[in-house]
Every structure is written in C-alpha cells, then in structure tokens.
Amino acid sequence: MLENINDALIECVKAIGGSKLVGPRLWPEKDVDGAQRYLLDCLNPDRPNHKLSPEHVVLILRIAREKGCHIGIHFLCETLAYSEPHPIEPNTDRSVGDQGS
C-alpha cells in the first residue's frame, strides 16, 4: 500500500528504469550522476529542502504512462476521491495547442 505521493513517484521511477535514467530526463543540464542524486534527494522525505516541481511530477507520470505504469495517477485519484481513469491513445492528428477549431 502506498502511503504518500513520494511512494507513488518512486514506483513510477522504478517502472521507468530507475533514477539514473529518469534524473537526466528531468534535469538535462546536469550530469547523469548529479541528476540521479538530485532526484533521489527530491524523493527522500528526510530531505525536505529538495522538492520536485509540479512540471517534474507530471513528466514522471507521463513517462511512466508510456511504460505502462499507472501507479502515480491511480494514487492521485484514490487520494482525491476520483474514479480510476483509463488510458487512451493520444490523438496523433492534432497538435498539443489545437483546441478543435
């Protein structure tokens, strides 16, 4: 049972391939080891001065979804009392900014 959002994000990072793969995706300006260490610090509750930005959380959830891992979004939905979502295939015919006009 997951106790908090960090637990869910840790499971997502594991599913993606580990902190050494995810860290550089979040902070491409850092070297691999530095990005990995920073990600581990952000996911460590004993390091309260290190936090992921909302954009980083969304990116982790997005990459996890691409790998078939839905733990993060399911944790959020359960915590916020939403029904469990079901993934859909992205519409490749529309650009991100297209609002259907």
N, C-alpha and C positions, 0 to 999 in steps of 0.2 A: 504494500500500500504506500502510495506517495504521500508524503506529509506536507510538502510545500512546492512552490514553483521551481525552486532550485533543483529539487529531486527530479522533477519532470524534465527540466532542461538537461540535467546530467544524463538521463536516459536517452534523450534525443541526441546528445553529443556522442554517446556510445554507439547508437544506431547509425550515425553518420560515418563513423570510423575513428572516433577519438579526438581528443583535444589537439593533437598535433596536426590533424587535418582541418579542424574547424577554426582554430585560432587564427591562422593566416587568412582565412576567408573573411573573418570579421575585421581584422587589422592587417591589411596587405602591406602597410607601410612598415610593419615590424618584421624582424627576422622570425623564422619559424619557432625557435625556442622561446623568444620573448613573447610572441603572440600566444603560444601554448601556456606559458606561465601566467600571463595576464588573464586568460580565460579561466584557468584553474582558480586563480585568486577571486575572480568575479563570482564563481560558483561555490566558493567556500564561505559559509556563514560566519566563520571566525575572522574573516577579512572584510569588515563592514565598510571600509573606505573604497572598496572595489565593487562596482556595480555595472551590470550590462545596461546599455541604453535600450529604450523601447524598440528602436530600429534593429538592434542586435538580437533581441529576443525574437522579433518577427523573422529575421533572417534565419536564425536557428530553426524555428518552426517550419519555415519554407523549405530549407534544405532537408530537414527530417522528413517532411511530406514527400519530397522527391524520392527518398529512400524507402518509402512505405511505412514510416514511423509516425503514428498519430497520437502518441502518448501526451505530448505537450498540449495540443488543442483539446484533447479529451479531459485532461486535468483542469484546464481553464473552464470548460463547460460544466464539469461536475461542481467545481468550486463556486461558480457563479449561478448555478441552478438553471442551466440551459440544456435543451435536449442535445444529445450527441450528434454532431454533424457527420455528414458522409462526403468523402472527397469526390470531386467532379474533375473531369479532364479539362484543362484550360482550353479556352477557345483561341486557337492559333490564327484565326482570320481577323481578329480585332486587336488593335494596339491597346496598350495599357490606358492611354488617355482617351480612347474612343468611348463616348457615352451613348452610342447607338443613334446618333443623329444622321 
